[in-house]
Amino acid sequence: MTDSQNSKCHGIIHTASLAAAAAGGGMAQLPGSDAIPITAAQITMIISLGAVFDIPVSRSAAQAILKGLAGAAGGRFVSQLLVGWILGLGNVINASTAAAITEKLGWKAAEKFDRESRQRITA
């Protein structure tokens, strides 16, 4: 990954993580209510990361990539059920886990796109 690509990925991933944290923290007391805005932020992030590496990614392809990378999302759901309803603490934990998972998904996707772009060049 070039320095320019790395810089662009940082901006995209951190923005998506911030959006996920806002949704997770703001909707903590309603389990599952944050799934749509968090998923939307993650799909947008994956599509944007693909563009950094000149890999066109459709919405449905981004959803498939997200499903393939989203093993940790189950843990976030469990944490939301256990402590999400606690005002204050639940908001902080949900915001933190949503941001951390989005960050991890973003870097996994960036690594995947980087490998794919390098394979295209050598092929």
N, C-alpha and C positions, 0 to 999 in steps of 0.2 A: 504494500500500500504506500503510495507516495505521501509526502508531507501534506500536499494540497488535499488529497482524498481524506487523509486522517483528520485534518482540520475541519473539513466539511462534515465528516461523519460525527465528530464531536458535537458540532452545532446541532445537527439533526437529532442525534440521540439524546442530548441533554434537554432540548426543547420538548421532545416527546415524553421524556421522563418527568419533566416539570408538569406537563399537561396531565399525565397519569397520576402524579402525586396530588394535584389539585382535585381531580375527580375522586380519587380514593379517599382523600382526607375530607372532602366536602360532603360526601355521601355515605360516610362510614356507618351511620346508624340504620341504614336501609340496605341490608345484605343483598348483594347482586345488582343493586341499582347503578353502580359505577361501571358495570361490565361493558355497556355500549360505548360510553365516551373513552374508556381506556382502550378498548379494542380499536376504535376509530383512530386514536392517536398512534397506536402501534402499527396499524395498516398503513397509515400515511407515512410513518417513519420508514417502513420497509420499502414502499414505493420510492420514496426520496433517496434512500440509500442505494437502491438499484440504479437510479439515475446518476449517482456519483461515479459509478463504475460502468456507465453506458450499457446497463442491462435493463431493458424495458420490463417492467413488472406490472401486470394487470392487478386489479383489485382482487379477483378470485385467486390469482397466483400468490398474492401477498397473504391472503387468508390461509392458503395451504401452507405457506412457509411459516406463518405464525403458529398454526396448529402443530407443525412439526417441531417447533422450537419451544413450545409453551408448557413443558412438563412442570415447571415451577408454579404455574398459575393455580394448580390445585392447592398448593401450600398457602397461597394468598387467600384463597377462598376459606380454608380452614381457619386461618388467623382472623379473618373477618367475622366468621361465625362465633369464634371464641371471645374476642375482645372488641370487635367493631362496634358493638352497641354501647360501650362505655364512653360516655361523652368526654372528650379531651384525649384520653389515652387511646381510645379506638381510632380517633381521627389521625393521631400521630402515627400509630402503627400501620394503619391502612395506607396512609400517604407514603410512608417509608417503604413498605413492601411493594406497592404499585410502582414507585419510582425505581427501586432496585431491580425488579423483574423486567421492567421496560428497558432499563439500561443494559441488563444482561442479554435480553433478546436482541437489542439493537447491535451490540458488538458481535454476537453470534452471526447475525444476518450480514453485517459488514465483512466479517471474515469469509463467509460463504461467497459473497459477491466478489471479493478480492480474489479468491481462489478461482472462481469461474472466469473472471476477466483475464487472469494470468494464463489459464488453460487455453482460452481463445487465442491469445497472442502467440503461444508456443505451438498451437495446432496448425 
